[in-house]
């Protein structure tokens, strides 16, 4: 073990990279270790780290341009600059090891680790690992994966399939208590979310159905995303002017307590990001998933395929998502309790509640 138990965690840009990093950071802090979160000050991880009280290390980097040209050359220069900055932090704080969750945000830090021979560990959440994970995994001291199927894409002799770390509330919070927190009754509940940023196609289909679902007797928790909230409400006012008096509906741009939102639900409509799916499985809800068609390496479709192969979700392709197709999928579950319970049980069976503990043990093992 190294003398000082200092760790870096890095990952950002989206919740799928931020929340696994945060789960590991929290676990390390609870054990009394010193933790620094490295990320871009222009991205959501900066505000998230500020709210959590993490020591934040700013490493400015943008996503990689998809085509070669002037912008790509500029990006390479910025990557080099960010890697030097990360190297400065490594020399200053001398962490025992670095934990990265993949994605462009952690690339400079992991590159600096390779140059300075600081041991690092990568965790990739998806069934199809991202470019950074695939390229930097061969030089990692250890690799953790969320999906067994991801192993075929990773070159490393020390791979562990740990599942994705989920927040502690998913282990302890009951559905009844989650509904009490949200002021809901104990009856059939639907959660609709496109993630923290929202999803236009999901919002457009769901807003058309809120009145119908409520009249059916279903409670609906609807997270629109901050950018889409006003647009959704404008449309809802035209369709259902009385919606504000409907106690079956909770509509917010964003929920700070997503554990309560998902645990309260019997059915969850969502994108197919790996962390979203991990938390839905841990919540015990039946997923109706709409993969984002432009996700890098088409990883959301691969995540969705994994769920469908295990009879643990209903999948609707984004181009096929309409008011009617969403209604059909939700009602297929709502009107068939046996089928609903089957999907819920199969989904819950895929949950890995010890993912974070396994990752921590693997990370700390790098110091031995």
Helices and strands as residue ranges (DSSP letters): E 6-10, H 15-30, E 34-39, H 44-52, E 55-58, H 70-93, E 97-100, H 104-116, E 120-124, H 131-136, G 137-139, E 142-145, G 148-153, E 159-161, H 169-172, H 175-182, E 189-193, H 200-207, H 210-216, E 219-223, H 229-239, G 243-245, E 249-252, H 258-264, E 267-270, H 274-283, E 286-289, G 296-298, H 299-309, E 313-315, G 318-320, H 323-334, H 337-349, H 355-364, G 365-367
